[in-house]
Every structure is written in C-alpha cells, then in structure tokens.
C-alpha cells in the first residue's frame, strides 16, 4: 500500500518557499527553482500552467509580510 499525499500546487510550493526567506533581495526565479531541483524556465512554465507568475507570487508575499509588520508594530 502507498500513503496518500495530497498534491500541492506549484504556486503554493513557491509561496511557501518565498515565505521562508527573510531577504527579499536574494529571491529570484532561479534560486527558487534550484530549491525544487528544476530549471527556471520549467518552474515558470509550471506556474504559468496554473495561471500564476513568479513575480506576482513574490509581490503577494511581500505585501502580506508588510501588512503583518504594520499591524504588529
């Protein structure tokens, strides 16, 4: 028997990866793709298939983090 593992979308995986990085200046499509052992074009294509772009995900994480900092300071 195999264990059931829910499939997570690539956009959710990328968001979680970016959430864990403190320095936004160091985040790039290439660095995140390396985390998943794939090339930048492959990751971009997978995100595009889900209707997302890397920069949009990065901007959403940045915006969310900024709001949390404003609310908690």
C-alpha positions, 0 to 999 in steps of 0.5 A: 500500500502507498500513503496518500499525499495530497498534491500541492500546487506549484504556486503554493510550493513557491509561496511557501518557499518565498515565505521562508526567506527573510531577504527579499533581495536574494529571491529570484526565479532561479534560486527558487527553482534550484530549491525544487531541483528544476530549471527556471524556465520549467518552474515558470512554465509550471506556474504559468500552467496554473495561471500564476507568475513568479513575480506576482507570487513574490509581490503577494508575499511581500505585501502580506509580510508588510501588512503583518509588520504594520499591524504588529508594530 
